């Protein structure tokens, strides 16, 4: 039996004429993204640099710690978007995922198991072994195709040991890994999933763009290339179907105002500026208002973003449309003491935590028949 959630939304056509207000019922779906921050199992994979995340590694990553991490993530994922939708997200894009096995363990957690999440995941060429994936509620979404699209970027020949030149304020857990043979920068693929949501075709792209290892300016061309690849994928979908509904989401390691997003992807901050085949980014206005998903030295930025195609902005709600977006930053996700008070409560040697990022979400709505 299909379970459809709906919400009443009050539209006021005239600000002061309450008599003209009418209540309509809408089907609602939450689309979420979360950087899981180092979701590793405890087993050493000889093909990746995961030794730190083993019982004898630097993190002393035991099975008990791994289980606590899963419990923490499941709590967050089950609650994202709950302010307007009591059901867990229909779609959850994720990154910093070691393999399919950790996702299988995650969706079996008590907070999630009844939602019956499906998993779409590919191993990526990232040398740390961290990938992107999409979780989806099987009773609501039926995938018809999915593929991993590689990002080919290269560093100019020379010293491939970037970390030796990086200042302390530019260092990151997500160091760029560069081939000594052809200078390729190994990073995450972009995951494209197409399928039907309540009978309507939806396309979702899950991203984790190259890090700022080596410095924001120096590494920017890599993310600009990622933005251009994302735009190319969207263009290809729109050539096949000019009315394609596209959602692109992920940890972009850039803010909404950076070249990779504004130029590479061509995203716009205001709906009125989005032309046919264009992309709308609701998180740019949030960034201007001082909101953030990640903090560094008391400065906030929004690296985690969800953007939608112009076809999801139209005002005919007989079909799924974008409603609104948000950052899920409840108090239990926030460090409440110490040097990093107010920051996302991430993993440390003394506390498992959640992630160094806050999750983000949007709502899709359609008028209930």
C-alpha positions in Angstrom: 0.0 0.0 0.0 1.4 3.4 -1.0 1.6 5.9 1.9 1.3 9.5 0.8 2.1 12.3 3.2 0.4 15.6 2.8 0.4 19.0 4.3 -2.1 21.9 4.3 -0.5 25.1 3.0 -2.3 28.4 3.4 -1.9 30.8 0.4 -2.9 34.4 1.0 -3.6 36.0 -2.3 -4.2 39.5 -0.7 -2.2 40.3 2.5 -5.2 41.8 4.3 -8.1 40.0 2.8 -8.5 36.9 4.9 -11.7 36.1 3.3 -9.9 35.3 0.0 -7.6 32.8 1.7 -8.1 29.2 0.8 -6.5 26.1 2.2 -5.1 23.5 -0.2 -3.6 20.1 0.6 -0.3 19.1 -0.9 1.8 15.9 -1.1 5.3 16.7 0.3 8.7 15.0 0.0 11.9 16.0 1.7 15.1 15.9 -0.3 18.2 16.0 2.0 22.0 16.0 1.8 24.4 15.2 4.6 28.2 14.9 4.8 28.6 11.8 7.0 32.2 12.8 7.9 34.4 9.8 7.7 31.8 7.0 7.8 34.4 4.2 7.8 34.0 0.6 9.0 36.8 -0.9 11.2 38.4 -3.1 8.5 41.6 -2.1 6.7 41.1 -1.9 2.9 44.5 -2.5 1.3 43.4 -0.5 -1.8 42.6 2.7 0.0 44.2 5.0 2.6 41.9 4.0 5.5 44.5 2.8 8.0 43.6 5.7 10.4 40.1 4.3 10.8 40.9 0.9 12.2 41.2 -0.3 15.8 45.0 0.1 15.8 45.0 3.3 13.7 45.2 6.9 14.8 41.5 7.2 15.5 41.4 3.9 17.5 38.3 3.2 15.5 36.6 0.3 17.3 33.4 -1.5 16.5 31.7 0.2 19.5 32.7 3.6 18.1 31.5 2.7 14.6 28.1 1.6 16.0 27.7 4.8 17.9 28.5 6.7 14.7 25.7 4.8 12.9 23.2 5.5 15.7 24.1 9.2 15.6 23.7 9.5 11.9 20.5 7.6 11.8 19.0 10.0 14.4 19.8 13.0 12.2 18.7 11.4 9.0 15.3 10.4 10.4 14.6 14.0 11.6 15.8 16.2 8.7 13.0 18.4 7.5 10.7 17.4 10.3 9.5 21.0 10.8 7.2 20.7 7.8 7.2 17.0 7.0 6.8 14.3 9.8 8.1 11.6 7.5 11.8 11.1 7.0 13.4 12.3 3.8 12.4 10.5 0.6 15.9 11.1 -0.7 19.2 11.4 1.2 22.3 12.3 -0.7 25.5 11.5 1.3 29.3 11.8 1.1 32.4 10.6 2.9 31.2 7.1 2.7 33.7 4.3 2.7 31.7 1.6 0.9 28.3 0.0 0.4 28.6 -2.1 3.5 28.5 0.9 5.9 25.3 2.1 4.2 23.7 -1.3 4.6 24.5 -1.1 8.3 23.2 2.5 8.4 19.8 1.8 6.9 19.3 -1.1 9.3 19.4 1.2 12.3 16.2 1.3 14.4 15.5 4.9 13.4 15.6 4.1 9.7 14.8 0.4 9.1 11.0 0.9 8.8 11.6 3.4 6.0 13.1 0.6 3.8 15.7 2.8 2.2 17.3 1.6 -1.0 21.0 2.3 -1.7 22.6 3.6 -4.9 26.4 3.6 -4.6 29.6 3.2 -6.6 33.2 3.0 -5.5 35.0 6.1 -6.6 38.7 6.6 -7.5 39.2 8.8 -4.4 42.3 7.3 -2.7 40.9 7.7 0.8 38.1 5.5 -0.3 35.3 8.0 0.3 32.3 8.0 -2.0 28.9 9.6 -2.6 25.6 7.7 -2.5 21.9 8.2 -2.6 19.4 6.6 -0.2 15.8 6.6 -1.2 12.5 5.3 0.2 11.6 2.3 -2.0 7.8 2.8 -1.6 8.0 6.3 -3.0 10.7 6.3 -5.6 11.5 3.8 -8.3 15.0 4.3 -10.0 15.2 3.5 -13.7 18.8 4.3 -14.3 21.9 5.4 -12.4 25.6 5.9 -13.3 28.8 7.3 -11.9 30.3 10.0 -14.0 34.1 10.6 -13.4 35.7 14.0 -13.1 39.0 14.0 -14.9 41.3 16.8 -13.6 45.0 17.0 -13.6 47.7 19.0 -11.8 50.5 20.5 -13.7 53.6 18.4 -13.5 55.9 19.0 -10.6 55.7 18.3 -6.9 52.7 16.1 -6.2 53.2 16.3 -2.4 50.9 19.2 -1.8 50.7 18.8 1.9 54.4 19.8 2.3 53.6 23.3 1.0 50.2 23.8 2.7 50.0 26.3 5.6 48.3 25.2 8.8 45.1 27.1 8.0 44.8 25.5 4.6 45.1 21.9 5.8 42.1 19.6 5.5 41.3 15.9 6.3 40.4 15.7 2.6 43.9 16.0 1.0 44.1 15.9 -2.8 45.6 12.7 -4.0 47.7 13.1 -7.2 49.0 10.4 -9.5 52.8 10.4 -9.9 52.4 8.9 -13.4 50.0 11.2 -15.2 49.3 13.8 -12.5 45.6 13.0 -12.3 43.9 14.4 -9.2 41.8 11.5 -7.9 38.5 12.7 -6.6 34.9 11.6 -6.3 32.6 10.7 -9.3 29.3 12.5 -9.7 26.4 10.2 -9.2 23.4 10.6 -11.5 20.1 8.8 -10.6 16.9 9.0 -12.7 13.6 7.5 -11.6 9.9 8.0 -10.8 8.6 9.8 -7.8 4.8 9.2 -7.5 4.8 8.7 -11.3 6.9 11.7 -12.2 10.4 11.5 -13.6 13.0 13.1 -11.3 16.8 13.3 -11.9 19.2 13.7 -8.9 22.9 14.4 -9.0 25.0 13.7 -5.9 28.3 15.6 -5.6 31.4 15.9 -3.4 33.6 18.3 -5.2 37.4 18.4 -4.8 38.7 19.9 -1.5 40.5 23.1 -0.8 43.7 21.3 0.0 46.6 23.5 -1.0 44.5 26.6 -0.6 41.1 27.9 -1.8 42.6 29.9 -4.8 45.0 27.3 -5.9 42.5 24.5 -5.8 39.6 26.5 -7.3 40.1 25.3 -10.9 39.4 21.7 -9.8 36.0 22.7 -8.3 35.3 24.9 -11.4 35.8 21.8 -13.5 33.4 19.9 -11.2 30.8 22.7 -11.7 31.3 22.5 -15.5 30.9 18.7 -15.4 27.7 19.1 -13.4 26.4 21.6 -15.9 27.3 19.2 -18.8 25.3 16.4 -17.1 22.3 18.7 -16.7 22.6 19.9 -20.3 22.5 16.3 -21.5 19.4 15.6 -19.5 17.7 18.7 -20.9 18.6 17.8 -24.5 16.8 14.4 -24.0 13.9 16.0 -22.3 13.5 19.9 -22.3 11.2 19.5 -19.3 13.5 17.4 -17.2 13.3 18.0 -13.5 16.8 18.1 -12.0 18.0 18.4 -8.5 21.8 18.7 -7.9 23.0 18.4 -4.3 26.2 17.9 -2.4 29.2 19.1 -0.5 30.8 21.4 -3.1 33.7 22.6 -0.9 32.7 26.1 -2.3 30.1 28.6 -1.3 27.2 29.6 -3.4 29.1 32.7 -4.6 32.2 30.9 -5.8 33.1 30.5 -9.5 32.4 26.8 -9.5 28.7 27.4 -8.6 28.0 30.8 -10.2 29.9 30.3 -13.4 30.7 26.6 -13.8 27.1 25.6 -12.9 25.5 28.9 -13.7 23.3 28.9 -10.6 21.2 32.0 -9.8 20.3 33.3 -6.3 16.9 34.7 -7.3 14.0 32.8 -8.9 13.3 35.8 -11.2 16.8 35.5 -12.7 16.4 31.8 -13.6 15.8 31.4 -17.3 14.5 28.2 -19.0 17.1 25.4 -18.6 18.6 27.4 -15.7 19.4 26.5 -12.1 18.2 28.1 -8.9 20.3 28.0 -5.7 18.2 28.9 -2.6 21.3 28.7 -0.4 23.0 31.9 -1.7 20.5 34.1 0.0 21.0 32.1 3.2 24.7 32.7 2.9 24.2 36.4 2.5 22.1 36.4 5.7 25.0 34.8 7.6 23.8 31.2 7.8 26.2 28.3 7.4 26.7 24.6 7.2 30.4 24.5 8.1 32.6 26.8 10.2 36.3 27.6 10.2 38.0 30.1 12.5 34.6 31.5 13.5 33.7 32.2 9.8 30.6 30.4 8.4 30.1 29.2 4.9 27.6 27.0 3.0 29.4 24.3 1.3 26.4 22.0 1.4 23.8 23.0 -1.2 20.8 21.7 -3.0 19.9 23.4 -6.4 17.0 22.8 -8.7 16.2 23.3 -12.4 13.8 26.0 -13.6 11.2 23.3 -14.3 10.8 22.8 -10.5 10.1 26.6 -10.0 7.0 26.8 -12.1 3.7 27.7 -10.4 1.5 24.9 -11.7 1.3 22.6 -8.6 -0.4 19.8 -10.4 3.2 18.5 -10.8 6.0 18.5 -8.2 7.6 21.9 -7.6 10.2 23.3 -5.2 8.7 24.8 -2.1 11.5 25.9 0.2 14.9 25.0 1.6 16.6 24.9 5.0 19.6 24.0 7.1 19.1 21.4 9.8 21.0 22.7 12.8 19.2 21.6 15.9 20.9 22.1 19.2 22.0 18.5 19.7 24.2 18.9 16.5 26.1 21.8 18.0 29.2 21.8 20.1 28.1 23.5 23.4 31.5 24.2 25.1 35.2 24.7 24.5 37.1 26.3 21.7 34.6 25.2 19.0 31.5 26.2 20.9 28.7 26.8 18.4 30.3 24.7 15.6 28.9 21.4 14.3 29.5 18.7 16.8 32.0 16.5 14.9 34.0 13.4 15.8 37.0 13.8 18.1 39.1 11.4 20.1 36.9 12.0 23.2 33.4 12.1 21.5 32.0 10.4 18.4 29.8 13.3 17.5 27.9 13.7 14.2 29.7 15.6 11.5 31.6 18.8 10.9 28.8 19.8 8.5 25.1 20.6 9.1 22.7 18.8 6.8 20.6 20.7 4.3 17.2 20.0 2.7 14.5 21.2 0.4 10.8 20.3 0.0 9.0 19.2 -3.1 5.3 19.6 -3.1 2.4 18.8 -5.4 -1.3 19.6 -5.0 -3.2 16.7 -3.6 -5.9 15.4 -6.0 
